[in-house]
């Protein structure tokens, strides 16, 4: 497919088969700095694109914006131009008390508590990460010496309903549901993983997700956190997959 995609403004050949997906456009350049010979490709709406090389393989970083609707658009259009491996890179809030700020959360599945993925598959269908991508993220985190946790994420649509439920009309309902995720063992909460996993399943692609824990309330979330750890883990995981698949 050679035409330029409507939202992300790329065509086939502009991006690599392996793609990192941060939410924040401002994070793209710092991720691209880990590539060799990286170059800016496009910036339209919330979608900023850089492409470079890892071990001679073309790779890209594409920002999705916040939430599942814009993430779905980016992933749909990236698949149209030939991308096959996706790693969601972002931040998340802790659900379990043993997760600390700065820890790495590697997401192997996601609770579909959002509306976008329901437009693709019934809610009974699970949002599950690719095993090879997940294992590569675990190995990368171990190699780099980061404290990491592997588990289920809660993907939601509303940020403030989670972090400030007391001022919401449905506060008791929101708290009750939060207790379900805690009791079930979910490790973190974020806003994009489920749709990335669902689209990868539908289109027979590979997807994983790595996030950095930035807290569970506004006091900790509002502080500035260094995302270098999660970025290094994601880039190293792609390096590992490229080298393994080259063999």
N, C-alpha and C positions, 0 to 999 in steps of 0.2 A: 504494500500500500504506500503510494508515493505522495498522496496529498497531505497538506499540513493539517494537523488535527485542530479542531475549532478552539478548544479551551487551552491546551498546553502549548500550542503553537510549535509543534515539532513534526517532522516527517521521518519516514524510515531512513536509518543511517545517522540521524542526529543524536540518537541515544543508544546506549549499550543494552545488552540482553539482561544484565544485572542492574537493579535499580534500588537505591536507598530512598526512603520516603519519610522525610521529616514533615511536620506540620507547618513549621515556621519558615517562611521564605528567607528570613534573616539568618537562618542556620545553614543554608545551602552552601554558601561560599566557604565556610569553615570546614564543612565536610569535603567539599571539592579539593581543598588544600591537601588532603591525604592522597589524592589521585596524582598520577604523572601527567604532565602536559594538559592540565584541565583548562577548559574554556567555557565561557558563558554562551548559552544557546538561545534562551528566550525567557521572557518574564511577562505573563499575562494574568491579570487578576491575582489569585493567590498562588499561581503555579510558576515557580522559578526553576530553571533548568540549567545544570552544568554537566558537561561530559568530559571524561578523561580516561586514563588507562590504569589498570592494575595487572601487573605481570603481562603486559602487552595486550590485555583483553579490554575492549571498550566497555566502560561502566558509566553510570549516570546517577545524579541526585536530582530528585524532582519534589518540590514541596507540594503538599496536598491541601493546605489550609486546615482549619480546625473542624472536626466532625466528619461523619460518614458521607453526607451528600457530595461534598467537593472531593473527598478521597475517592469515592466511586468513579467520579468523572475522570480523575487523573489516571486511575488504574485501568479503566476501560480503554482510554485512548492510548496508553502505553502498550497494552496488549495488542491493539490494532497495528502498532508500528513494530511489533516483533519482540517485545520484552517477555522474559519467561521466569525471572526470579526476582522477588521483591522482599525487602526487609524494611519493616516499619521502624523508624527511629524517633523516639520522642520521650516525653516525661509522663509520669503517672503518680497517682496517690496511693499510699500504702493502705491495704485493707487489714492485713495481719499485723499484730503488734511487734513481731520479731523482725520486721523489715525496717531498716533505718534509712534516713535521708542519705543519698549518695549511693545506695546499693543498686545493683543491676537486677532488673526483673526481665527474665526471658519468658515470653508468653507462648504457651503451647496450645491454648484454646481460649475462646472468649465467650462470655455470656452476651447474648444478642439483645441487650436492653436498649435498642435503638430502632428507628423506623426504616432506615434505608434498606438493610438486608432483607427485610420482609417483603420488599418489592421484587426480590429475586427468588427466594425459596421459603417454604413454610418454616415457622419458628422451631419446629421439631428437628430440623436439619442442623447439625452442630457446626460451629465455626472452629475449625481445627487447623493448626499450623502444619506445614510440611515437616516431616521428621528429619530429613537431611539438613534442612535449613536450621531447625532447632538444635540439632546435635552440633552443627558447625558453630552456632552462637555459644553453646555451652563450652566447647573446646577452646574457642577464642577467649572467652572470659577466664577460663582456667589458665591458659597460656599467659595472659596479661596480668593475672593475679588480682582480679576484681572479685569482691564478694557478690555472689549472684544467687538468685532464687528462680526456680522454674515452676510455673504453674498457670492457673487460669486467671484471665483478666475479666473485669467487668467493663464492657464497652457501653457507654451511655450517650445521650444527646444533650443533657442539660448539666452544665458545670456547676452552677450555683445551687441547683436543687440538691446536689450532693454535698457540697462543702458548707452550705448555710441552710440546712433543711428547716430549722426552727422558724424562719420567717416566711415559709411557703404555706399556702393554703392546705396542702396535703402532707403536712409535716409528719404526722403519725404514720401514714402510709409509706412515705419515703424511708423513714427510720426502720420500719418493719422489714421492708425489702432489703435495706442495707444489712440488717442482721442475718438475713438469709445468705447473703454472699459471704459474710464472715463465717457463719456456721458451716457453709459448704466448702470452705478452704480456699476461696479465691484470694490471690495475693495482692492484686493491684487494680486500680481503676483508671481508665483513659477513654478516648473518644473515637478511635479509628480502627483498631485491630480486627474487629469482627467482620467488617465489610471487606477488608483486604483478604482475609482468609476465605470468605464466602466466594468472592470473585475468582480467587485462585482455584478453588474447587470446581466451580462451574466451567472455567476455561482450561482446566488441566495444566495449571501453572504451579509454581512453588512460591510459598510465602511464609515468612516468619516475622517476629517482632521482638525488639529489645528496647526497654525503656529504663530511665533512671528515676528512682524514687525521689520525689521532691517534697514529700510530706502528706499529711492527711487533713490539714486545716489551713485556713488562709494565712495564719501567722508564719507557718513554715513554707507554704507554697509561694508566698509573695517575696521571699528572699531570693537573691540571685544565686543560681547554682551553675557550676561548671559542667557542661554536657560532654566534656572530652571523653570520659570513660565509655559511655554508651556508643559514641561515634567510633572510637577505636575498636570496640568489640564488633560492631557491625562491619567495619571495613576489613578487619582481620578474618571474619567469617567468610566474606566474599572472596578474599585471597585464598583461603583454604579450599573453597569449592572450585574456584578456577583451576588451581593446581591439581586437585583430585580428578576433575573432569578432563583435564588435559592428558592425564595418564591413561 
